[in-house]
Amino acid sequence: MTEISRRRLLTTAGTAGAAGLALGTAGGALAHAATTTRGAPALTSLGSTTVAFHGTHQPGITTPAQTHGHLVALDLAPGAGRRQAVELLRGWSGLAARLMAGEAPDDDTSVARDAGPSSLTVTIGLGHGFFDATDLVDARPTALDPLPAFSNDALDPDRSDGDLWLQIGADDALVAFGALRALQRAAAGTAAVRWQMTGFNRSPGATARPMTNRNLMGQVDGTNNPGPADDDFDERVFVPADGDPAWMAGGSYAVVRRIRMLLDDWERRTVGEQERVIGRRKSDGAPLTGGEETTPVDLEAVDDDGRPVIGANAHVRVSAPETNGGAAMLRRPFSFHDGFRGDGGPDAGLLFVCWQADPLRGFVPVQRKLDRGDALSEFVRHEASALFAVPGGAAEGEYVGQRLLEG
């Protein structure tokens, strides 16, 4: 029996039967009787999807955003240096490859038992402090210099930065959690969790046809994201083969921001007011200048009174590449909801993750522009921030970061 068979997909009958027997109550027995169908087909369409770990780029960058995500930053333990970092990254890479193939870890806790890989991805990044701890300061990219301060930031240092970063995504919550725990256990004694954030997206198949995700404000979010079919996609997102430093070839830089949305304030606004803040229709994501979701925004359009249809501080105008010297990035966020605050408002918003070949040409100029005059700023709070160098993908037999640590 192969290792992957330990996580084979069960039929609906098998799953319901196990639940009914475990409950051991009349209610459980009734649920079992009502939902069990002998010979029902296996539910394999979602769980059986795999993503390759090895390749030119790490997974989880151009991979379609999954339903469940964990973002985790860790700090190397005092005294841990390059040798311990090599062991950790080698171990993480091997473990991630097995988990993404649907195999159980050696110390399997059965959290993800019975499920397939469910599009699991594990992405590994290195923070500014990693290079100090491993005595590799001379190899630290200038693109990893700390981000500038922005006037609207209210950052919690305990939930920012970190020596190491993991981005875990999957279309099944237990698969994602199982990977999170397995990777955390593998780091024991070498690195400890600094902060961890959990997010979600719409489930595949929840809509009648593939659609752009909506955020917690109800807005279609991600319409103008660059795509792999764009001529300049690789140039914008990935460090070129002849880039500097050489060990980052095929890699990218991830900016991570926890952005809380003031949903109570937002939801008190009319749909018309919300649309003017964004510059798009809420119903279908189309620009206020007309057309459908993917219709280019006409920033020159005026109404019958000669006023711009897209306001001067509308989010789509302020963030548009045309108004930022062509600056663009690949956004791949998750929504989050961490309960309710003392004032009764939801602690919810966006775990913003963006990818670019150079944050000084991607995230920074856009965020500076947003910081100076984005109508959306009234309804959001930037509460945590981090920047990570994400090395290129590992070939078979290699581990992530090997060119840096052994080059």
C-alpha positions as CSV (number, residue, x, y, z in Angstrom):
1,M,0.0,0.0,0.0
2,T,1.5,3.4,-1.0
3,E,1.8,6.2,1.5
4,I,-0.6,8.4,-0.5
5,S,-3.3,5.8,0.0
6,R,-3.4,6.8,3.6
7,R,-5.1,10.0,2.5
8,R,-7.4,8.6,-0.2
9,L,-10.7,10.4,-0.6
10,L,-13.7,8.8,1.1
11,T,-17.2,8.6,-0.3
12,T,-19.9,10.6,1.3
13,A,-21.2,7.3,2.8
14,G,-17.9,6.6,4.5
15,T,-17.6,10.1,6.0
16,A,-21.2,10.2,7.3
17,G,-20.9,6.7,8.7
18,A,-17.8,7.5,10.7
19,A,-19.5,10.6,12.2
20,G,-22.6,8.6,13.1
21,L,-20.7,5.9,14.9
22,A,-18.5,8.4,16.7
23,L,-21.4,10.2,18.1
24,G,-23.0,7.0,19.4
25,T,-26.4,8.8,19.9
26,A,-29.8,8.5,18.4
27,G,-29.1,11.8,16.6
28,G,-25.9,10.4,15.2
29,A,-27.6,7.2,14.1
30,L,-30.4,9.1,12.4
31,A,-27.9,11.3,10.6
32,H,-26.0,8.2,9.5
33,A,-29.2,6.6,8.1
34,A,-30.3,9.8,6.4
35,T,-27.0,10.5,4.6
36,T,-25.5,7.2,3.8
37,T,-25.8,6.0,0.2
38,R,-24.1,2.7,-0.6
39,G,-22.1,2.9,-3.8
40,A,-22.0,6.7,-3.9
41,P,-19.3,8.0,-6.2
42,A,-16.1,9.3,-4.6
43,L,-15.8,13.0,-4.2
44,T,-12.5,13.4,-6.0
45,S,-12.8,16.6,-8.0
46,L,-11.5,18.9,-5.3
47,G,-9.4,16.8,-3.1
48,S,-7.4,15.1,-5.8
49,T,-5.9,18.2,-7.3
50,T,-2.1,18.5,-6.8
51,V,0.4,21.3,-7.3
52,A,4.0,20.5,-8.1
53,F,6.5,21.6,-5.4
54,H,9.6,21.5,-7.7
55,G,10.0,24.0,-10.5
56,T,11.5,27.2,-11.7
57,H,9.3,29.2,-9.2
58,Q,8.0,28.2,-5.9
59,P,4.3,27.2,-5.7
60,G,1.7,29.5,-4.2
61,I,2.6,32.5,-6.4
62,T,0.8,31.9,-9.7
63,T,-1.2,29.0,-8.2
64,P,-4.9,30.0,-8.2
65,A,-5.8,31.2,-4.7
66,Q,-7.1,28.4,-2.5
67,T,-10.0,28.5,-0.1
68,H,-8.0,28.3,3.1
69,G,-4.6,29.9,3.9
70,H,-2.2,30.3,6.7
71,L,0.6,32.9,6.8
72,V,3.2,32.2,9.4
73,A,6.4,34.1,10.4
74,L,9.1,32.5,12.5
75,D,12.3,33.7,14.2
76,L,15.4,31.6,14.4
77,A,16.2,30.4,17.9
78,P,19.1,32.2,19.7
79,G,22.3,30.5,18.6
80,A,20.8,29.0,15.5
81,G,23.0,29.8,12.5
82,R,23.7,28.7,9.0
83,R,24.0,25.0,9.7
84,Q,20.6,24.9,11.5
85,A,19.0,27.0,8.7
86,V,20.3,24.5,6.1
87,E,18.8,21.6,8.1
88,L,15.5,23.4,8.5
89,L,15.1,24.5,4.9
90,R,16.1,21.1,3.6
91,G,13.6,19.5,6.0
92,W,10.8,21.9,5.1
93,S,11.4,21.4,1.4
94,G,11.3,17.6,1.6
95,L,8.2,17.7,3.9
96,A,6.4,20.3,1.7
97,A,7.0,18.1,-1.4
98,R,5.5,15.1,0.3
99,L,2.6,16.9,1.7
100,M,1.7,18.6,-1.6
101,A,1.8,15.1,-3.2
102,G,-0.8,13.9,-0.7
103,E,1.5,11.9,1.5
104,A,1.3,11.9,5.3
105,P,4.2,13.2,7.3
106,D,6.3,10.7,9.4
107,D,4.7,12.1,12.6
108,D,1.2,12.1,11.1
109,T,-1.5,13.2,13.6
110,S,-4.3,12.1,11.3
111,V,-5.7,15.7,10.9
112,A,-5.7,15.4,7.1
113,R,-6.2,11.7,7.0
114,D,-8.8,10.6,4.3
115,A,-8.3,13.8,2.3
116,G,-6.4,14.3,-0.9
117,P,-3.8,17.0,-1.4
118,S,-6.6,19.6,-2.2
119,S,-4.3,21.9,-4.2
120,L,-2.0,22.3,-1.1
121,T,1.0,24.7,-1.6
122,V,3.8,25.6,0.7
123,T,5.8,28.7,-0.1
124,I,9.0,29.6,1.9
125,G,10.4,33.1,2.4
126,L,13.4,34.7,4.1
127,G,13.1,37.9,6.1
128,H,15.7,40.6,6.8
129,G,16.9,39.1,10.1
130,F,17.6,35.7,8.5
131,F,20.7,37.1,6.9
132,D,22.1,38.4,10.2
133,A,21.5,35.1,12.0
134,T,23.2,33.1,9.3
135,D,26.1,35.5,8.8
136,L,25.0,36.1,5.2
137,V,24.6,39.9,5.5
138,D,26.6,40.5,2.3
139,A,24.2,38.3,0.3
140,R,21.1,40.1,1.5
141,P,19.3,41.8,-1.4
142,T,18.9,45.5,-1.3
143,A,15.2,44.8,-2.3
144,L,14.8,43.4,1.2
145,D,15.6,46.7,2.8
146,P,12.8,47.6,5.3
147,L,9.8,49.2,3.7
148,P,9.4,52.9,4.3
149,A,6.9,54.2,6.9
150,F,3.5,55.2,5.6
151,S,1.4,57.9,7.4
152,N,-1.7,55.7,7.7
153,D,0.1,52.7,9.2
154,A,-0.6,51.6,12.8
155,L,1.6,48.6,12.8
156,D,1.9,46.1,15.6
157,P,5.6,45.0,15.7
158,D,4.7,41.7,17.3
159,R,2.7,40.8,14.2
160,S,5.2,42.2,11.7
161,D,8.5,41.1,10.1
162,G,10.2,37.7,10.9
163,D,13.3,35.7,10.0
164,L,11.3,33.1,8.0
165,W,7.9,33.0,6.4
166,L,5.5,30.2,5.3
167,Q,2.5,30.7,3.1
168,I,0.3,27.6,3.2
169,G,-2.8,27.3,1.0
170,A,-5.3,24.5,0.3
171,D,-8.8,24.0,-0.7
172,D,-9.5,22.0,2.4
173,A,-9.2,23.5,5.9
174,L,-7.9,20.3,7.6
175,V,-5.3,19.8,4.9
176,A,-4.1,23.3,5.3
177,F,-4.0,23.0,9.1
178,G,-2.3,19.6,9.0
179,A,0.5,21.1,6.8
180,L,0.8,24.1,9.2
181,R,1.3,21.8,12.2
182,A,3.7,19.5,10.4
183,L,5.9,22.3,9.3
184,Q,5.8,23.9,12.8
185,R,6.8,20.6,14.4
186,A,9.6,20.3,11.9
187,A,11.0,23.7,13.0
188,A,11.0,22.8,16.8
189,G,14.2,23.8,18.4
190,T,15.4,25.8,15.4
191,A,12.7,28.4,14.9
192,A,9.7,29.6,16.8
193,V,6.5,31.2,15.6
194,R,6.5,35.0,15.7
195,W,3.0,35.5,14.3
196,Q,0.4,33.5,12.5
197,M,-2.6,34.6,10.5
198,T,-5.4,32.5,9.0
199,G,-7.5,33.5,6.0
200,F,-10.1,32.3,3.5
201,N,-11.5,32.8,0.0
202,R,-14.6,31.6,-1.8
203,S,-14.7,27.9,-2.4
204,P,-14.2,26.5,-5.9
205,G,-17.6,25.7,-7.4
206,A,-19.5,28.1,-5.1
207,T,-20.5,30.2,-8.2
208,A,-22.2,29.1,-11.4
209,R,-19.1,30.1,-13.4
210,P,-15.5,31.1,-12.5
211,M,-15.5,34.6,-11.1
212,T,-13.1,37.1,-9.5
213,N,-13.2,36.8,-5.7
214,R,-15.1,39.4,-3.6
215,N,-13.6,40.9,-0.5
216,L,-15.4,41.4,2.8
217,M,-16.6,44.8,1.6
218,G,-18.5,42.9,-1.0
219,Q,-16.4,44.4,-3.8
220,V,-15.0,42.3,-6.7
221,D,-11.3,42.4,-5.9
222,G,-8.4,41.5,-8.3
223,T,-9.9,42.5,-11.7
224,N,-6.7,44.2,-13.0
225,N,-4.2,41.7,-11.6
226,P,-1.4,40.9,-14.1
227,G,-1.7,37.4,-15.5
228,P,0.8,34.9,-16.8
229,A,-0.4,35.6,-20.3
230,D,0.8,39.2,-20.1
231,D,4.0,39.9,-22.1
232,D,5.6,41.6,-19.1
233,F,4.3,39.3,-16.3
234,D,7.6,37.6,-15.5
235,E,9.4,40.9,-15.6
236,R,7.0,42.4,-13.1
237,V,6.8,39.4,-10.7
238,F,10.0,37.3,-10.9
239,V,13.7,38.1,-10.5
240,P,15.3,37.4,-13.9
241,A,17.9,34.7,-14.4
242,D,20.6,37.4,-14.6
243,G,19.2,39.3,-11.7
244,D,21.1,40.5,-8.6
245,P,21.7,38.6,-6.4
246,A,22.1,35.5,-8.5
247,W,20.7,33.2,-5.9
248,M,17.3,35.0,-6.2
249,A,16.9,34.0,-9.9
250,G,13.3,32.8,-10.4
251,G,12.3,34.2,-7.1
252,S,10.0,37.0,-6.0
253,Y,9.4,39.4,-3.1
254,A,6.3,39.1,-1.0
255,V,4.8,42.1,0.9
256,V,2.4,40.9,3.5
257,R,0.0,43.4,5.2
258,R,-2.9,42.8,7.7
259,I,-5.5,45.3,6.7
260,R,-8.5,45.6,9.0
261,M,-11.7,46.8,7.3
262,L,-14.0,49.2,9.2
263,L,-17.0,47.2,8.0
264,D,-19.5,48.9,10.3
265,D,-18.6,52.3,8.8
266,W,-18.5,50.9,5.3
267,E,-21.8,49.1,5.5
268,R,-23.6,52.3,6.6
269,R,-22.7,53.9,3.3
270,T,-25.1,53.6,0.3
271,V,-24.1,51.4,-2.6
272,G,-23.6,54.6,-4.7
273,E,-21.2,56.0,-2.1
274,Q,-19.3,52.8,-2.0
275,E,-19.0,52.6,-5.7
276,R,-17.6,56.2,-5.9
277,V,-15.0,55.3,-3.3
278,I,-13.8,52.3,-5.4
279,G,-14.6,53.6,-8.9
280,R,-16.4,50.4,-9.8
281,R,-20.0,49.0,-9.7
282,K,-20.5,46.7,-6.8
283,S,-22.9,44.4,-8.7
284,D,-20.4,43.2,-11.3
285,G,-17.1,45.0,-10.8
286,A,-17.4,47.0,-14.0
287,P,-15.8,50.5,-14.0
288,L,-18.2,53.4,-13.4
289,T,-17.2,54.5,-16.9
290,G,-19.2,51.6,-18.4
291,G,-18.7,48.1,-19.8
292,E,-18.1,44.9,-17.9
293,E,-15.6,43.8,-15.2
294,T,-12.6,43.6,-17.5
295,T,-13.4,46.7,-19.5
296,P,-10.4,49.2,-19.1
297,V,-11.2,52.1,-16.8
298,D,-11.5,55.3,-18.7
299,L,-9.8,57.8,-16.4
300,E,-10.5,60.7,-18.8
301,A,-14.3,60.2,-18.9
302,V,-16.4,63.1,-17.6
303,D,-20.1,63.3,-16.8
304,D,-22.7,65.8,-18.3
305,D,-21.4,68.5,-15.9
306,G,-17.8,68.0,-17.0
307,R,-16.8,66.3,-13.7
308,P,-14.6,63.2,-13.8
309,V,-16.7,60.0,-13.6
310,I,-13.9,58.4,-11.6
311,G,-13.1,60.7,-8.8
312,A,-9.7,62.1,-8.1
313,N,-9.3,60.0,-5.0
314,A,-11.2,56.9,-6.2
315,H,-9.3,53.7,-5.4
316,V,-9.1,52.5,-9.0
317,R,-7.6,55.9,-10.1
318,V,-5.1,56.2,-7.3
319,S,-3.9,52.6,-7.6
320,A,-3.9,52.4,-11.5
321,P,-0.5,51.6,-13.1
322,E,-1.1,54.6,-15.4
323,T,-1.0,56.9,-12.4
324,N,2.0,55.2,-10.7
325,G,4.6,55.2,-13.5
326,G,3.5,51.7,-14.6
327,A,4.1,50.1,-11.1
328,A,2.2,46.9,-10.7
329,M,2.2,43.8,-8.6
330,L,0.5,40.4,-8.4
331,R,-2.0,40.5,-5.6
332,R,-2.9,37.1,-4.0
333,P,-4.7,37.9,-0.7
334,F,-6.9,36.1,1.7
335,S,-9.8,37.5,3.7
336,F,-9.8,37.1,7.5
337,H,-12.2,37.3,10.4
338,D,-10.7,37.0,13.9
339,G,-13.9,37.6,16.0
340,F,-15.1,40.9,17.3
341,R,-13.4,43.8,19.0
342,G,-14.3,45.5,22.2
343,D,-16.5,48.0,20.4
344,G,-18.5,45.2,18.8
345,G,-17.1,45.7,15.4
346,P,-15.7,42.8,13.5
347,D,-11.9,42.2,13.5
348,A,-11.9,41.4,9.9
349,G,-10.4,42.4,6.6
350,L,-7.7,41.4,4.2
351,L,-4.5,39.5,4.5
352,F,-2.9,41.3,1.6
353,V,-0.1,39.5,-0.1
354,C,1.5,40.9,-3.2
355,W,4.3,39.6,-5.4
356,Q,6.9,41.6,-7.4
357,A,10.4,41.4,-8.8
358,D,11.3,44.4,-6.8
359,P,9.1,46.0,-4.0
360,L,10.7,49.4,-4.7
361,R,9.2,49.3,-8.2
362,G,6.0,47.4,-7.2
363,F,4.4,47.9,-3.8
364,V,6.2,51.0,-2.5
365,P,5.2,53.6,-5.2
366,V,1.6,52.4,-5.3
367,Q,1.3,52.4,-1.5
368,R,2.8,55.9,-1.3
369,K,0.2,57.1,-3.7
370,L,-2.6,55.4,-1.8
371,D,-1.2,56.9,1.4
372,R,-1.5,60.4,0.1
373,G,-5.1,60.4,-1.1
374,D,-7.1,57.2,-1.5
375,A,-10.8,57.5,-0.6
376,L,-10.7,53.9,0.7
377,S,-8.2,54.8,3.4
378,E,-11.1,56.1,5.6
379,F,-12.4,52.5,5.8
380,V,-9.2,50.5,6.4
381,R,-6.4,50.2,8.9
382,H,-3.0,48.8,8.2
383,E,-2.1,46.9,11.3
384,A,0.9,44.6,10.4
385,S,3.5,44.5,7.7
386,A,6.3,42.3,6.5
387,L,8.6,41.8,3.5
388,F,10.2,38.5,2.5
389,A,12.6,37.3,-0.2
390,V,11.1,34.2,-1.7
391,P,13.9,32.3,-3.5
392,G,13.2,30.5,-6.8
393,G,11.8,27.0,-6.9
394,A,13.9,24.0,-5.9
395,A,14.8,21.4,-8.5
396,E,14.4,17.7,-7.7
397,G,16.9,16.8,-5.0
398,E,17.4,20.4,-4.0
399,Y,15.9,22.5,-1.2
400,V,14.6,26.1,-1.2
401,G,17.4,28.6,-0.6
402,Q,20.2,26.1,-1.4
403,R,21.9,28.5,-3.8
404,L,22.1,31.1,-1.1
405,L,23.2,28.8,1.8
406,E,25.6,26.6,-0.2
407,G,26.5,28.8,-3.2
